[in-house]
Amino acid sequence: MTSNNQPDKSGGKIMRNKYEQMSLFDTYKSVCASMEEDKPKLFRLLDEHIDWDCLIPARFYMAFYLNTGRPRKYPLVAFLKSLVLQKIFGYVNDSVLLVTLRHSREMRRFCGFSKVPEAAKLTRFKQDFLPYIMEVFERLVELTEPICRAMDAELADCLIYDTTGIESYVAENNPKFFSLKLRQAKFMAKTNPDTDPYRAVYGLLPDCAAANTAVKQQYINGHFCYAQKAGLLTNGLGIVRHIAFFDEDFQKSHPEILVEKRTDNPDADKEIGDSRTLLPVLRDFGGKHPALRYSTFLGDAAFDSYDTYRALLKEFGFTRAVIPMNCRNTASRHDALLDDFGIPLCPHDGAQLKFQGVCGGKNRSKRLKFVCPETVTVRTASGVSLRCTCENPCTPSKYGRCVYIYPDADLRLYPGILRGSSEWSELYAKRTAVERSIGSFKYVLGVEQRKTFNPLTTKADLFLAGIVQLLCVVLADVLSQRSLFRRIRSLTA
């Protein structure tokens, strides 16, 4: 009951009525409004715009609530929400997440925890239900594909691939371990002056960590480390489309991939390893999402090989493959009238011929037409034609020199787009989007700083980071703030 002031009917004197009757419905509305106003904006956005029941497959519920002889104390959605919040807030350790849950009633209420679980429960959840966490990620990929197309159709039509390594919490990653091996290599160099100690270290390092054989010796970003390797496919916007974790299961399904050292050069071995994983990853991605199609592939020079271009353009249906040339993979070319980009040259002064367009026709192969750079278009009585205005022509034809290139004869040199053109440069500049996503997963969402060497836990953390990025895309779309699709903390600030 609330107070109210009413005039006195007898003498006009103001009398105070201290109470007013309130219904139970008014009380309920007041409590609900108070709870909603006290809820942080992030929790409110996730509750309003994310349908967790739709994202979690039914078989996930069935596996989680399988009769184990005792009821579940903690709901499935509570585990998933808490792990998503852990990535959003950048909590590296589970203990920090649990302390926050104990002291934040709003956070416990959002997750659905009546009691805060132990740290071992979170780890066991990630390890036991990893395949279902991956299914949640795959559902979000399908859900966000039309959103990406609406954001930028051209960039969403590009597919970018890159590999990375997640350093594990093992003794071999201690700088003292590498210093010991370097001292051993320098001692060997004293007896053999021709030995390069820094190259010799590569042969002294063990292939895997002593704590876990799944943690392999890697050469990442110019330094040696012991990490678990993974590959990411993103579109041109940098939004993840597929995650491939190169664990034991991946190697069993793709036995053609070699993992051992093949040369004494770590850079060369890294390129061999990256290029051999590309096609298996694309096949796995196509198997999980057969309806998704992309026209442009972007990759660095590690994927430059003749077989890769043939597979990308013929097997996977890409129309363009934007990959820089690697000098290690370049075979000797007998035609001296082509430059490194495959553009014909003038036999007199070596100038590049001018690209005129693509020619084709019925029962004719596609070909690229190049003409003399001094050729101009003139109008004649019969129509429009070309005339060569060169002062020192290399051919007696008035039309000028004309060269036709058949790109299907050399897909590496002509991968559906003219090398060295402005379009090529603009497209290849978008390749860094995958590196930014990898950096966001490892350093912003805390995957790199996790103190674990278990491959199941690392794999689950990587897929949870992908789930968080895709949830950010969904929120950015419903809030009409698509420029913040990779900045969930700014989105909810």
Secondary structure, DSSP 8 states (H G I E B T S, - for coil): ---EEEE-TTT--EEEE------HHHHHHHHHHHHHHHS-HHHHHHHHH--HHHHS-HHHHHHHT---SS--SS-HHHHHHHHHHHHHHT--SHHHHHHHHHH-HHHHHHHT-SS---HHHHHHHHHHTHHHHHHHHHHHHHHHHHHHHHH-HHHHTEEEEEEEEEE-S-GGGSHHHHHHHHHHHHHHHHH-TT--HHHHHHHHS-SB-SS-TTSEEEEETTEEEEEEEEEEEEETT--EEEEEE-SHHHHHH-TT---S--SS-HHHHHHHHHHHHHHHHHHHHHHH-TT---SEEE--GGG--HHHHHIIIIIS--SEEE----GGG----S-TTB-TTS-BB-TTT--B-EEEEEEEETTEEEEEEEE-TTEEEEEETTEEEEEE--SS-SSS-TT--EEEE-GGG-TTT-SSS-TTSHHHHHHHGGGHHHHHHHHIIIIIS-STT-----HHHHHHHHHHHHHHHHHHHHHHHHTT-GGGTT-HHHHT-
